[in-house]
Amino acid sequence: DYQNGFLVTKQAIQHIKIWNIAFYIHISTSIFVLFVGIFQFSSYVKKTCRTLHKKIGYLYVILILFFASPSGIVMGFYANGGFWAKLSFVILSFLWWYFTFKSLVLAKNQNYNKHYEFAVRSYALTLSAISLRLLVMILPNFFILNSTDMYALISWLSWGLNLAIAEIIIKWQKS
């Protein structure tokens, strides 16, 4: 429904076929990635259901590497918030792809400690979709910026804060 929420801001580009395709691919795959990713961090699943962990992991990786991240890159070029927001979303999508790919390679090489670290980073970026929506609701109560600057700020914070928290979790678990 292009008359409600996020899609109201996309009326000027809704006719662009590549954006439409990327949008539907992104939302339909990312919802699964959000859901299946959380199970990958369950100690129970990792220890007692290794085959399940591996299968869910492959689903997570395939959805990100071939669908969610590439479509996110395309959508990034059409993002609201001007150049800085567009740059933020494109970088986010590239990092999401890289961290996910690196996590897969490390698992294949049986470097499970590093695999876990990159999986945490990947999932932190997966969660940026939720962070973005929370920040859109919260941040305008504390800062007064024009809408373009506010959205650019939120676009960077939505994944930058998540990545910072991921690094804290990784460091904390090492000690």
N, C-alpha and C positions, 0 to 999 in steps of 0.2 A: 504494500500500500504506500504509494509515493506521496500521500498526504499526511503521513504521520512520522514523528521522530526523525531519526537519522536520514531517512530517504527524502524528507522535505528538502534537505540541503543538497541533494543530488539531482534535483529536477533538471538542472542545466546540462548534466552529462548522462542522464538516463538513456538517451538515444544512442550513446556510443557503445557499439556492440561488444568490444573487448572489455570494457568496464563492466557491463552487465554479466558477461560470462565469468569474469574474474570474481565479481561480487557473489554470485550464486555458488561457485566452486568454493570460495573462501568460507562463506558462512556454513555451507553444508558439511565441509570437511573439518573445519575448526571446532565445531561443537563436539564431534567425535573425539578429536585430539584432546580437548579439555577433559572429557569424560574418561577416556582410557588411560591418559597420562597419570592420573592420580593413583591408579592401581599399581603402577610401576614402582612406587615408593613404599609399598606395603612389605614389611619384613616377612610377614607370613607368606605372601605370594612368592617373594624372591627365594625363600628357603624351602618351602614345601611344594611349590608348583612351578618349578623352573621352566618347564615346557610352556606353561601358560604365560609366564613372565616374558619368555622369548617371543611367543606368538603375538602377544599384545604389543610388545616392543616393536616388532616388525610392522604391525598395523600403524602404530604411532609414527614410525619413521617414514613409511610409504606415504601416508597422508600428508605429512609435512613436506617431505622432499619433492614430491611430484604434484601436489595440489595446493595445500594451504599456503606455503611460503611463496611459490611462484605467483599465485593469484594475489597474494599480499603485496608483492612487488608491483604488479600492474596497478592495483588499487592505490598504492602509495603515490604513484604519479598523478593521480586525480584527487588526492586528499584535500580536505578543507585546511585552512590555516596557512596558506601561502607556502613559499619556498621552504621555510624551515620545518614545517610540519611534514611536507612531502619528503624532504630529506630524512627526517626522523623515521617515517614509516618504511622507507626503502631500506635504510640501514637496519632497522628492526627485522625486516624480512630476510635480509642477507645473513644477519647474525643468527637468526632462528634456524635457517637452513644449515649454516656452518656448524653450529653447536650440535644440532641433531645428527648431522653426517659424522662429525668427529666422535660423538658418543657411540655411533654404530661401529665405526672403524676400531675404536678402542675395545669394544666388546668382542668383536671378531678376533682381535689380537690378544684376548683374554687379559687385558689390563683393566680389571674391573673397578679399581679405585678411581682411575682417571675417567673411565666410562661413566661412573656415577656422577663425578663432578660435572661433566659435560651434559649429562642427562638433567641434572639440577638446573643448569643454565638454560637448557632448552625449555624445560617446563616453566621456568620463571618467565621466559619470553612468551610462552603459550598463555600464561596468566595475565599478560599485559592487556588483553582484551577486557578482562574484568577490571583491572586497575584503571584503565582509561575511563570506563563508565563511572567508576566511583569518583575519580578525580573531577570529571565533568560536573558531578553533583556537588562536590565538596569545595574545590578550589575557588570558585567564584565568590564564596562566602568570606574568603580571606584576602583576595587580591582583586583590585579593580583594573582590568586591562580591556582593551577592545577585543572583540570576539576572535579576530585573526590571531592576535598575540597570545590570547588565553589558550586557544586550541593548540597553537604551536608549543607553548609551555607544557600543556597537558600531554601532548604527543611524546615529548622527550621524557617527561617524568613517568609516564605509564610503563615504560620498559626500563628506564634508567634506574628507578627505585627498585624494581623487581630484581634487576641484575645485581644491584648493590646488596640486597637482602640475600640473594643466592650466594654471593661471594662470602658473606658473613656466615651463612650456614655451612658452606664448604670449609672455611677456616676453623669454625667452632667444632665441627666434627673431626677435624684432624687433630685437635688438641686434647 
